[in-house]
Each structure stands twice: as structure tokens, then as C-alpha cells.
Amino acid sequence: DDDESGISCAKVNLRVRYGVSERQGLRPYMEDANMAKRDWMEEGCHLFGVLDGHGGRRAADYAKAELPATLLRRLLAQQEVSESKQDTA
């Protein structure tokens, strides 16, 4: 069951439950972030991430905001390369 992009997640009939827990270290503020994108590209395809701030929250927030779209673009580009190789074979 491919979606319009032609990229598909493996279909497994599992009910996904998840939780989030954070623990702040010695710094006076939390630097890390997490993300949970249920049904990200299609129903049943989930994207989870634990993002390390590397010395500041901005890096983690940037990754949380940009990673899903960037990953999708890369997957689509990889698919185009793969299809191109099949067409020339």
C-alpha cells in the first residue's frame, strides 16, 4: 500500500504506545528534546526521536522542527536514484 510518494512503511498490525521521560542534568535548563510523529508518512508509519541539544536547546529544537521534512526529502531523492538505476538497467 504505497502512498502518492511511492515510499511505504512496512505494514505491521501493532498498536504503538509510547511515553516520554526527561531528566535535566547539572545545567539550569533542559537542552534536549524529543519528538513523536504518529502516522508520519502514512498510517502506521511513526517517527520517534531523542535529540541532544549539544550545549544548547536551539540545536535540539531546530532538529525537531526540520528533521521530519528533511528525512522525507532524502527518502524521496533516494527513491528517484533507485528508480533511475532500474530504468537504465
Backbone bond lengths (Angstrom), bond angles and torsions (degrees), N, CA, C in turn:
res aa  C-N    CA-C-N  psi(-1)  N-CA   C-N-CA  omega(-1)  CA-C   N-CA-C  phi
1 D - - - 1.453 - - 1.524 109.72 -
2 D 1.309 117.04 80.26 1.460 120.89 178.77 1.516 109.71 -77.16
3 D 1.328 115.94 147.76 1.449 119.83 172.40 1.528 108.16 -86.68
4 E 1.323 119.22 -172.59 1.452 122.42 -177.06 1.523 112.73 -61.12
5 S 1.320 117.82 -29.44 1.462 120.85 -178.06 1.518 111.51 -74.06
6 G 1.319 117.71 -16.69 1.453 120.40 -176.75 1.516 112.77 85.82
7 I 1.309 117.43 -4.29 1.463 121.80 178.16 1.516 107.21 -96.75
8 S 1.303 116.73 135.75 1.447 120.11 -177.46 1.516 110.53 -138.51
9 C 1.288 115.82 142.78 1.457 121.60 174.31 1.525 108.49 -87.29
10 A 1.299 116.02 154.25 1.460 120.75 175.34 1.525 108.30 -62.92
11 K 1.288 115.86 136.27 1.462 120.39 -179.27 1.524 109.68 -91.38
12 V 1.307 114.92 116.46 1.454 121.14 177.24 1.516 106.56 -132.12
13 N 1.289 116.97 129.63 1.452 121.00 -178.52 1.522 110.58 -82.31
14 L 1.311 114.60 76.48 1.461 120.95 177.50 1.520 109.18 -124.53
15 R 1.271 115.77 142.27 1.459 119.82 173.13 1.521 106.80 -91.86
16 V 1.294 117.13 121.57 1.465 121.95 -175.04 1.519 109.75 -94.45
17 R 1.300 114.25 125.76 1.463 121.39 172.23 1.514 106.71 -120.81
18 Y 1.293 116.36 141.60 1.454 119.46 179.21 1.517 109.42 -146.47
19 G 1.289 114.67 159.27 1.455 121.23 177.67 1.513 109.20 -139.02
20 V 1.303 115.64 165.19 1.454 121.30 -179.03 1.521 108.41 -130.69
21 S 1.309 114.56 135.92 1.453 120.96 175.18 1.515 107.81 -136.13
22 E 1.301 117.16 136.84 1.457 121.34 178.71 1.520 109.86 -124.31
23 R 1.312 114.38 145.84 1.459 120.08 175.53 1.516 107.37 -135.95
24 Q 1.283 115.39 117.70 1.457 121.59 -179.96 1.524 109.38 -80.34
25 G 1.315 116.05 135.03 1.457 120.95 178.80 1.519 111.92 -79.16
26 L 1.315 116.20 -145.49 1.463 121.72 -175.91 1.523 113.70 -77.63
27 R 1.303 118.03 -17.44 1.467 119.68 -179.97 1.529 109.85 -70.93
28 P 1.332 116.31 156.33 1.478 119.35 -178.04 1.527 113.77 -76.63
29 Y 1.320 118.45 2.34 1.467 120.83 -179.13 1.526 108.88 -146.41
30 M 1.310 115.57 157.61 1.461 121.63 179.20 1.523 108.55 -81.40
31 E 1.331 116.81 129.11 1.464 121.78 -179.90 1.521 112.59 -100.18
32 D 1.290 117.99 -19.59 1.454 121.90 -171.99 1.530 110.94 -95.30
33 A 1.317 114.78 164.81 1.466 120.98 177.34 1.525 107.87 -143.08
34 N 1.292 115.62 167.06 1.461 121.00 175.17 1.515 107.92 -136.97
35 M 1.309 115.23 160.97 1.457 118.66 177.23 1.517 109.00 -143.10
36 A 1.299 114.87 145.75 1.459 122.46 176.03 1.524 107.24 -139.82
37 K 1.309 115.66 112.05 1.470 121.67 178.99 1.520 107.74 -114.60
38 R 1.310 116.20 96.17 1.467 120.21 177.67 1.515 108.65 -77.45
39 D 1.332 115.21 143.37 1.461 121.27 -178.85 1.536 110.41 50.94
40 W 1.313 114.56 50.53 1.468 122.77 -172.62 1.528 112.46 -63.96
41 M 1.304 119.28 -63.96 1.470 121.56 178.92 1.521 110.97 -92.87
42 E 1.287 115.21 -30.47 1.458 121.39 -179.72 1.518 107.41 -161.53
43 E 1.298 116.13 169.48 1.460 120.07 179.47 1.525 109.52 -60.18
44 G 1.315 115.93 130.25 1.454 121.40 178.41 1.520 114.50 90.56
45 C 1.312 117.94 -1.17 1.468 122.26 179.30 1.528 107.84 -111.91
46 H 1.304 116.32 111.54 1.455 120.92 -173.93 1.526 110.35 -114.31
47 L 1.320 115.50 149.50 1.462 122.08 178.17 1.520 108.01 -124.17
48 F 1.331 115.78 121.35 1.457 121.25 179.31 1.518 108.77 -121.66
49 G 1.314 117.18 146.17 1.458 119.70 178.76 1.514 112.13 -149.95
50 V 1.310 114.72 146.74 1.462 123.30 170.22 1.517 104.95 -117.26
51 L 1.320 117.06 119.35 1.458 122.43 -169.05 1.528 110.08 -116.51
52 D 1.316 115.82 119.69 1.460 122.80 -178.31 1.520 109.36 -86.47
53 G 1.321 116.37 129.11 1.459 121.73 -177.54 1.518 115.02 -70.75
54 H 1.313 119.42 -16.61 1.471 122.62 178.89 1.526 112.56 46.76
55 G 1.303 116.47 54.43 1.463 119.99 176.02 1.512 114.51 92.38
56 G 1.305 118.07 10.83 1.462 120.40 178.18 1.516 111.17 173.24
57 R 1.288 116.39 151.69 1.457 122.94 -177.16 1.527 112.73 -71.69
58 R 1.327 117.24 -25.21 1.461 120.39 -175.32 1.531 112.15 -59.28
59 A 1.327 117.31 -40.18 1.468 120.35 -179.44 1.522 110.71 -63.65
60 A 1.312 117.18 -44.17 1.460 120.98 179.84 1.527 111.01 -66.49
61 D 1.317 117.47 -41.56 1.464 120.63 179.10 1.526 111.37 -65.72
62 Y 1.325 116.69 -38.80 1.460 120.80 177.60 1.531 110.44 -63.25
63 A 1.317 116.22 -46.81 1.468 120.23 179.51 1.526 110.75 -61.65
64 K 1.305 116.92 -41.38 1.468 120.98 179.67 1.528 110.85 -62.32
65 A 1.324 116.58 -38.87 1.463 120.75 -178.76 1.528 112.41 -76.29
66 E 1.325 117.74 -36.53 1.459 121.45 -171.02 1.528 115.41 -100.41
67 L 1.310 118.11 -26.09 1.459 120.81 -172.99 1.528 114.85 -58.85
68 P 1.322 120.47 -46.12 1.474 118.79 -178.32 1.532 113.40 -58.45
69 A 1.330 117.91 -47.13 1.465 120.81 -179.34 1.526 111.23 -69.26
70 T 1.322 117.32 -38.64 1.462 121.12 179.09 1.521 110.39 -64.70
71 L 1.304 117.06 -44.27 1.462 121.40 178.35 1.526 110.94 -61.56
72 L 1.315 117.44 -42.83 1.457 120.78 179.03 1.527 110.82 -63.28
73 R 1.332 117.91 -43.40 1.468 120.59 177.33 1.522 111.19 -59.57
74 R 1.323 116.66 -42.29 1.469 120.35 179.54 1.528 111.78 -66.04
75 L 1.316 116.80 -40.20 1.467 120.19 177.08 1.521 111.08 -62.51
76 L 1.330 116.47 -42.53 1.464 120.16 179.17 1.530 111.04 -65.85
77 A 1.331 117.15 -40.22 1.460 120.73 178.36 1.524 110.54 -64.46
78 Q 1.317 117.18 -41.36 1.461 121.08 178.72 1.522 110.80 -64.15
79 Q 1.324 116.20 -38.11 1.455 120.17 178.25 1.527 110.51 -64.42
80 E 1.334 117.54 -40.49 1.460 120.76 178.55 1.521 111.17 -62.29
81 V 1.321 117.07 -41.96 1.466 121.00 178.15 1.517 109.92 -62.88
82 S 1.316 116.09 -44.36 1.462 121.14 -179.46 1.529 110.96 -62.53
83 E 1.324 117.05 -44.08 1.462 121.17 178.87 1.524 111.28 -65.68
84 S 1.332 116.76 -37.26 1.450 121.33 178.52 1.521 111.50 -63.36
85 K 1.331 116.31 -40.88 1.458 120.96 177.77 1.527 110.85 -64.92
86 Q 1.327 117.19 -36.94 1.467 120.61 178.61 1.521 110.88 -68.31
87 D 1.333 117.36 -36.32 1.457 121.51 -179.24 1.529 112.03 -67.88
88 T 1.322 116.67 -31.08 1.463 120.51 -177.92 1.534 112.27 -88.84
89 A 1.324 116.30 -10.88 1.475 119.57 -178.28 1.504 112.60 -80.85
